[in-house]
């Protein structure tokens, strides 16, 4: 099977490395607009053949996997729609599905299927590196999830291919509507970016920034590292599209800031320590649940999280899912 990976960033290259474990069953063509990124992915073994442009192999491939910014997607969908053979499938790993589906319906013929698949990092890699600094790895999504947005007219063969890809990645698939997917990713991507950007802009506009920047340490750098993880154009589009959801969550965050402000004004060091400790406990519970792929644990129930004084339990508006039954 001939597969082309367009975009060889951490996600695209990691998928390529996972496909490489199929050995002779798959030939991996690769392209990235940034030559250095493409060269690095090729050296890592993420692709068998590095292309100077997707048109070089578009007419022979069975599937294309896109890991590119939204603003560039239309051009590639247009190209692939003209060149790919019938019954081919396009897998889009982007974090924003609704406008991509609209573009796919415009540029792709009915004989080519489009599926949105968002691979979610596995527990082993979840806390191993700072945002945006992880190296591509074949097991990046092992033990994770694969959010799948499958349009109604998608062929059964294309759906089976997407499910097979999730299996190769070691990720458990679950199905979700495009609008719900985009609302969740807008919060998950958008809020850390908002807070990190606001923090950076606040610090760099302070009168003493020229002097205080000399004391920047790992905590500052880690918080600021969210900036640049995702393309600003994609994030801006996503945040605007889901602005009602984000505004509601920002209101929730304002309430948390007011709680911290009240503790500071009351000169209550014990209260501050308790607040920070409860947040740490909530974070540890989340990581432990992720590692064992169990979202039904009692400690993750929204009521328990609310009692703990943390808004993170309902941050994404997701209902805990029951564990998968073993066959």
Buried (B, 14 or more C-beta within 10 A) or exposed (E): EBBBBBBBBBBBBBBBBBBBEEEEEBBBBBBBBEEEBBEBBBEBBBBBBBBEEBEBBBEBBBBBBBBBBBEBBBEBBBBBBEBBEEEBBBBBBBBBBBBBBEBBEEBBEEEBBBBBBBBBBBBBBBEEEEBEEBEBBBBBBBBBBBBBBBBEEBBEEBBEBBBEBBEBBBBBBEEBEBEBBBBBBBBBBBBBBBBBBEBBEEBEEEEEEEEEEEEEEEEBEEBBBBBEBBBEEBBEBBBEBBEEBBEEBBEBBEEBEEBEEEBEEEEEEEBBEEBEEBBEEBEEBBEBBBBEBBBEBEBBEEEBBEEBBBBBBBBBEEEBEEEEEEE
